[in-house]
Amino acid sequence: MSDWVTTNLGSLCSFRAGSAFPQVEQGSPGGSVPFIKVSDFSLPGNQKYVTVANNWLSEEQIARLRPVLAPKGASLFAKIGEGLKAERVRIATQPTAYDNNLMAATARPGMAEPGFLYFLLRYIGIAQFTEGTALPYLKQSVLDAAMCRIPSRAEQRAIAEVLGALDDKIAANTKLAHTADDLAVASFHHAARGAAYIGDTFADVAKVSGGGTPSTKVPEYWGGDIPWATPTDITALVGPYLESTSRTITEEGLGACSSELFAPGAILMTSRATIGAFAVAQVPTAVNQGFIVVEPHDEDLRYWILHDMRRRVDEFIAMANGATFLELSRGNFKKFQVRLADSEVMRSFGRQAATLHDSARQALRENRALAELRDTLLPELMSGRLRVQDAHTAIADVS
């Protein structure tokens, strides 16, 4: 670490807040420059790089409104509110307009590598510099004065390349998983062309169940070895495969609630507030009351039923009711007829879909290992405790 030096962030990069933007000027799906908000960070494809946006600006708008533009390679992050607490950082892939809830950090030439700056901001944790209680915010002056240690620019590039390679592999795996799922959807649409409603309902072809919540006042019910899913566990997934949950319960907790322990392969559909988010349980799982759980009587029809459910979300929402939030009852769900095709057509689709979903699931499983490795290497490399060549060895052991 002899070539590492201590400096302040303001010497490495320039920080600039975004600009307020008239609502009437927003909403165009096309243009030459993306205009992003904090919500755009959550769009598929924007896990690291800003590649898509809900709003775009024309050249005429750029000339007339003169918005703040982040240059290509700048790191963008929330500077106020709940988004700031999440500490999400994204990289601009082209000149990008951004609103006044965001801030951009642009590497100073000769001082910092843009890729290294991105990982440095993730490493130091920008939320530690927040002020305010009810509404947290960042001051540019505080960020400018924040101290950090950095290596030579050659070492910066090497560190960014190592960590970036893991991010790139994760992105490639994510794309593979999405492509495999898209192919399964397209295959179902093709196979279902000859399908018809012949009177069989979901209740006829599957066991339909719900879930429940153990009392939160009994500590003995919580923190056990049994995964217990909530709708947020499903909506946070990259692909429809539930491997783990944010909360777990004990055997006592399972016995004290109305959820069964559903076997791997159970189809989980959110049915309250957010209706129609799906996952297939990969481990024995209990669920809360925000689910409809479908377990096909015929294993070979699992993916046929899953895809039939996925394409009928609008129908499910239309049958939902509720004053505070919409909910699709199990009773109403059971009444829906299932479109069925020739037995061999459905089984052939099931085999093809199983292969595609297995491929997607394996890619996303590898992503969890890669992300864990990246998050382990990040503080070691950014602090100088681990040399780049040793990081390459660790990556080779996982590959």
N, C-alpha and C positions, 0 to 999 in steps of 0.2 A: 504493500500500500504506500510505498515511498513516493509514488508519483501522484497520489491523491491530494487534492487541495480543498480547503474550506472556503466557501464563498456564499453569497446570498443569491436567492432565486432571481432577483431583479437584474443581476449581472449576467445570468444565463439566458434569460428570455424576457420578452415584453408581454405584459398582461394588458388586455383590453376588453372591457365589457361590451356586450352587444347593444343594439339600439332598439328603442320602442318602434313598433311597426303598426301603422293603421290597420284595423281589422278589415276594412273594406278592400285593402290591397292584398289580402291573404286569400288562399284557397285555390290558386291556379295549379292544376296538376302537371303543367308543362311550362318550360322556360329554359333559360340558359344557366341560371344560377340557383342552387337550392337555398331555401330559407328554412332554417331548422329551429325547433324549440326543444325543451327538455323531453317532451313526449316522443320526439323522433328518435331518441336514444334507444327506445324499446322496440323499434320497428325491426322485423326480420331482416337480416343482412347488415344491421348496424351494430353488431356486437363489439367491434373494434373500430372499424372505419365507417365514416358516413358515406354510404353508397346509395341510400334512398331517402326521400323526404316527402312529407305530405304537401308541402307548398313549394312553388318555384316562382322565380322572378324573371321577367322579360328584360331585355336590354333597355327598353324604354323606361321601365320602373327603376332599374339601377341608376340610370342617368338622372332621373327626376327626383328620386328619393334619397340617393346617395347613402345607402345603408352601410354599416360597418361590415367589412368582409374579412373573414379569416383566410389567410393564404393556404395553399396546399401544404400539408404536413403539419399544420398547427394543431395543438391539442385543445379540445373543447370540453368544458365541464360546467355544471350548474353552479351558480354563485349565490343562490338564495333559496330558502324554503326546504321542503322535504327532499327535493332532488339533490341538494347539496350534501345531505347526510349520506346518500347512497354512494357518493364518491366515484361516480361513473365518469370515465374519461374516454373521449372518442377522437379520432384523427380525421381531419378534413382531407378529402381526396381531390378537391378542386377548390377554387375560391368559393367561399360559402358565407352567406348572410346568416346572422343569428340574432335572436331577440335579446332583450335586456335582462332576461333571467339566466343568461349564459355568459361565460367569459372564455376568451381564447388566450393560450400561451404560445407565443411564437419564438422559436430558438433564435438567439442572436448569432449571426454568422461568425465563425471562428471561436465561439464559446461553447456551444452545445450542439449535439446531433439531435435532430427532431425525434428520431426513434428512441433515443436514450431519454429525452425530456419526457416523452409519454410515460415510460416506465418509472422515471423519477417521481412524477406527480402521483402515480399509483402507489409508489413505495412510501413516500412521506405522509400520505393521507391528508388531503387538503381540508378535510372537515375539522381537523384539530385547530385550524386558524379562524373558525367561525366566531362571530360576535352575535349578540342578541339571544333572547330566550324564546319568546313566543314565535318569532320569525327569524331563524338563523340566517346570517348573510356573511359575505366575505368583503374585506376591504383590500383594494389593490395595494395600498401602502404596506399592509401587514404581510401580504404575499411577497412583495418586493424585498422586505427585510428578513424573511425567513432564511435561516442558514442551512446549508447542506454540504456534503462532501462529494466531490466528483473526481473521476480519473482523467487521464489524457483522452483526447478525442478519438484516438485509435482504439483505446480500451472501451470508450463509450460505444463506438460502432460495433465492436465485438460483442459487448453485452446485449445491445439491441438486436443483433443478428441471432444470438442464441435464444433469447426469449421470444423474439419475433417468429422464429422457425416453429416454435411450439404453437404460437397463436395461428400461424398459417396452416399447420396440420389440423388443428381444431376446426378452423374454418372449412378446410377441405372435407373433413369428416362430416361436418354439419351439412354441407352442400350435398354430399353423397346420401345422407339420411333423408333430406328433403326430396331429393330426386327419386329415391326408392319409394318413398311414400306417395309421391305424385304418380309414379308408374302404377302403383297398386290401385290408386283412385281411378286412373284411366282404364286399367284393366277391368275394374268392377263396372264402370259405365258401359264398357263394351259387352261384358258378360250379362249384364242386367237388361239388355235390349229385349230379350225374349222372355223376361220375367213377368209375372202377373200376380195380382192379388186373388188368391183362391180361397180366402176365408181364414187362413191361419194367422193368429195374432202373436205378438211377442210372448204373451203368457203361454201360448201353445208350444212354442219352439224353445223356450228357455225358462229357467227359474229367475224371477224378478224380485229383487230384494232392496232394502234400504239400509240406513245406518243409524248411528246414535252417538251421543257424547257422554262419557262417564262424568260424574260430578267433579267439577274442578275444585271443590272444597275438600276432597279426600286425596291427600298427597300419595297414598299408597296405590292409587289407580294410575299414576303417571310416571313416565320415565323408564318403562320396562323395555322389553325386547320386541314388542309387537308394533309394527308400523300402523299408524292411524292417520288416514288421509283426510284432508280438507280440500275444498275446491281450489284454494290457492296453490296447493301442491300440484294440481293438474294444470292450471293455467300458466304455471312457471316452466312447464316442460318444453324442451326443444322438439321432442318427438313423443308420440302417444305411448310411452313405455314407463310405467311407474316402478322404479327400483328401490326407492326409499321415501321417507316422509319427514317433515320438519319436526313432528312430535310423535312420541311413542307412548304406548300404554302397557300396563302389566296384565297378567292373567286375571287378576282381580278386577281390573278396570274393564276388561273385555266382558267378564261375567256380569258387570254392573251396568252395561249399556245394551242397546237393542241392535248393535251391529254383530254380525257373524264375523268369523275370521275367514275371509274369502280366499280361495285357492288361486295360485298363479294361473293366469289365463282369463280371469274374470274381467268383464268389460265394465269399466267405471265411467259413468256419464254424470256430469254436474247437472243438477236439476233445480237449483234455487239461486235466484239473482242472475248468475251467469248460467244460462242453460245451453248445454251442448258442447262442453269441453270434454274430451275423451282421453282415456288411457287404458291400456291393458296391464293388469297387475302382473308384475314379474316375480313377486315374492308374496307369501301369505300376508294379507292386508285387511285391516278393519277400516271402516269409513265413518264419517259423521253423517248427520241427517241431510246434508246437501247433495246426496247422490241417489241415483238409480243404478243398481248393480245387476248386470245381465250375465247369466251363466248358461250358455247353450246346452241343450240336452245332447246334441250331436257335436262332438268335438270338431268334426270336419267342417262344420258350418260357422265356426267362430268368426272367421274373418269376413264371411259373407254377411253375417248379422252386424258386425262392427261397421262395415262400410255402408250397409243399408241405413243404419242409424246415423252415421255421419252426414249422409246426403239429405237427411230429412229434418235437420235442425229447425228450419223455418216452420215446419208442421208442428213440431213439439212446442215451439214458442207460442204458436197460435192457440194451442190448447192449454197454455199455462194461465194461471190467475193469481191474484193476490193484490192487496192494497199497498203494503209497504214495499214488497218486491215480488216479482213474478216467480211462481213455483209450478213445476210440472209434477203432478201427483203420480204415484205409482199406479193408482187405479186408472187414471186416464192413459198413462203410457201403455198399460197392458192391453188396452182396447185397440191400439194401432195394429193394423194388419201388416204382415211382412211380405214383401215382394219375393216370390220364390220362382226359381227357374228349374229346368231339368236337373235331376239329382247329379248327373255326371258333370254338367256345366258348373254347378256350384262347388263340387268337390275339386274339379280342375282349377277353378279360381282360387279355392282355399289353399291348394298346394303352391300355386304361383305367388299368392299374397304372403304366405308363410315365409317363402324364400326371400322375398323383398323386405318384409318387416324384420326378419332375422338379420339381414345385411345392415339395415338402418340401425337396429338396436345395438349390434356389435360396434358400429362406428361411434355411436353415442357413448357406449360403455368405455371405449378407448379414450374418448374425449375427457371423461371424468378423471382417468389416470393421468392424462396429459396436463389437464388443468391443475391437478394436485401437484404434479411435478413442477409446473411453471410457478405456482404460488409458493412452493418451497424454495425454489431457486431464486426467486425475485429478491427477497431481503438479503440472501447470502451474497448474491452478485452485486447488488446495489450498495452494500455496506463494505465490499471488498474482502469479506471473510472467505469467499470462494473464488478461485481463479476460473477464468473462462474455459481453459483446457480441462479442468476437473468437471465443469458443468457438461461439456461435451461427453465425457465418460458416463455421467449419470443419465444423460439422454439416450446414449447407445444401449445402456442396460435395460431401458424401457422399450425401445424400438424393437 
